[in-house]
Amino acid sequence: MALRPRRRDTAGPLGRRLVRGFAMAQLLTVLVWCTTVSATLVAVRSDTTSIGGAMDSGPVPSSYERGHESRLASIRDLPLLNDAFSTVNQLGSRNTSSAQATTAAPAEPAPAQPPAPTASTPAATARSQSAPSTQSFWLHLNSTPVPDGQLEAEARRHAYIVLNAWESSMIAKIKAASPGVQVFVYKDLSSTRSYACSNGTDDAQLPTGVGYCDTERKHPEWFLTTATGQRLQYSGYSGHWQMDVGNTGYQNAWIANVISSTTAAGFDGVLLDNALFSCDSYHDGVCPARYPDDSSFQNAYTTMLANVGSRLSAAGLTTVANLSNARLFTGAWTTYMEHLDGGFDEWWLAFSDTNLLPEYDQGWSRQLKEVSANEARGKITWVQPHLTGGVPRPFRYALASYLMVSGPRSAFAPIAETDGYGDPSPDRAEYGWTLGSPRAAYRPVGNNLFRRDFECGAVLVNSNPTGAAATTIPLGDAYTDESGRSVSSVSLPGTSGAVLRRNC
C-alpha cells in the first residue's frame, strides 16, 4: 500500500503515482502567491507518488504533499502496505500461515440525520450523536505479535481493524472485546508476490488474490508487460509483479480465491489495496503495453472493481479500496466508489509534519469532498495523514479538516512512518471530545478560511499555503481550545486548524 502521494498537487493515493499535473498547478499557485507575499516558498514538484500495499505505499503526494516532492516520489514507488507485506511475508507469513475549496468552494450539505445503516455499513459503525466525534481504524499489517490485553484495548477504541490473511485467529478475540468492530483482511488487487511462493508452491494464505507460482504455470498472460515484453515489477517492492486487472479470467480467479479464504476465516470485509489511477504507478514513466495511458488503465480498474464489488457484496463482504491520489484525477474517486462500500485515502492532507496540502484545484477541498460524498451515500471513508505525534500543528490541521466533513462512517488515523503498519496510532485526548451534532455544513469565513459549528464546539481551518500570514478569526462566543484555555478568537497561519469545545 505504499504508493506515494504524487505532488501533482499535494496529496496522493495509496498508490505511488506522483501527480505531474499537480506540479504545474502547484507551481502556478506558488508563483501567484509569491507575488502577493514576501515570504519565499520552497518549490514544490508536481509529481505525486501513490501508496499501496502491504500495503504498497500508493501514489505519493505532490510536492506540497510530499514534503513535498521527495516524499511523494518515495511514496509512489513504495507500496505502502507492500513494504510491510514484503517484510512480513518473507520473514513471517510462511511460519505463521498455519497458525493463523477556495473561499468560493461550496460547502457540503449535512444531512439532518445520519443515513440508516445498510448491510454494508452495519449499525455498529453508525455512531450516536452523543459519542466522541472521531472514530479511528488500525491497519495491523506487519505481523508483529499483539498481546491479548493490547488487542482487547485496541478493539474497543477502533471502528475498523485490518489484518493479514494469516492472522484470522485474532478475529474472535477482537469480537469478544468489541462485537461491533469490523475486521478486514488485506488483499492487493494489482499484484502477485513471488516471495510468497516456495519450491513451486504458493503460501496457503496470501496478501493477494492469486498465487505467483500457480499463475506462472497456468496463466502467464495475466502478467502485465512493457512494450518489449518485460514483466512489470513494483519499483522499491521486490517480488511484487503487476497483474492485468482488466483480464476477466484474472478477475474471476481473484474473486473466487478471496471469497473462499475470507469467508472461511470469518472476516467482515476486504481492504483492496492498489486501486490505481496512473498507468505508470510503481514504475515511473513506463506504462503497460496493454494500457498505454491513464484512461485505458482506469477503465481496466473500473471493470475489476465492478466485478469484485458486486460479487464480494453478494458473499456478505464489505469492500474498502485504497484510492490514494484520486484527488489528482477529476471524477476518479466517484467512478471507483460507484462499485465499493468504502474508500481509503492513504495520503490525506499531511504528507509529513512540514508538507501539508493547502487549498487549490486538486488540494484541500477535493480531499474533503471524498469524505462528504461518501457520507452522503452511506459509505465508509478512512483517511490517513502522515505526521508524528510530537508536533501539534499538522495534527490539528488534519483533524480540524476531517471534522469539517466527517460522519458516522468515517474514520481517522495518522501514521508517523510510510508503511509503518504495526502498532496503532497513539490515542489522543481530542478523539474523546464530544462536540455534538453539527449545526450545518462547513462554511467559508475568509479567504481559504473555513468553519463548522457543532452543538458543543467548533472547528476552524486556514487552508492557505504554509507560510501564509496568520489570520485572527473572532468566534462570537467563549470556547475552550486544545490547551484548555478560554478563547474568544483564534489566530491561524496557513495550513493550520483548531478544534474548540464549549459547555452545553
Buried (B, 14 or more C-beta within 10 A) or exposed (E): BBBBBBBBBBBBBBBBBBBBBBBBBBBEBBEEBBEEBEEEBBEBBBBBBBBBBBBBBBBBBBBBBBBBBBBBBBBBBBBBBBBBBBBBBBEBBBEBBEEBBBEEBEBBEBEEEBBEBEEBBBEBBBBEBEEBBBBBBBBBBBBEEBEEEEBBBBBEBBBBBBBBBBBBEBBEEBBEBBEBBBBBBBBBBBBBBBBBBEEEEBBBBBBBBBBBBBBBEEBEEBBBBEEEEEEBBBBBBEBBBBBBBBBEEBBEBBBEBBBEBBEEBEBBBBBBBBBBBBBBBBBBEBBBBBBEEBEBBBBBBBBBBBBBBEBBBEBEBBBBBBBBBBBBBEEBBBBBBEBBBBBBBBBBBBBBBBBBBBBBBBBBBBBBBBBBBBBBBBBBBBBBBBBBEEEEBBBBBBBBBBBBBBBBBBBBBBBBEBBBBBBBBEEBEBBEBBBBBBEEBBBBBBEBBBBBBBBBBBBBBBBBBBBBEEBEBEBEEEBBBBEEEEBEEBEBBBBBBBBBBBEE
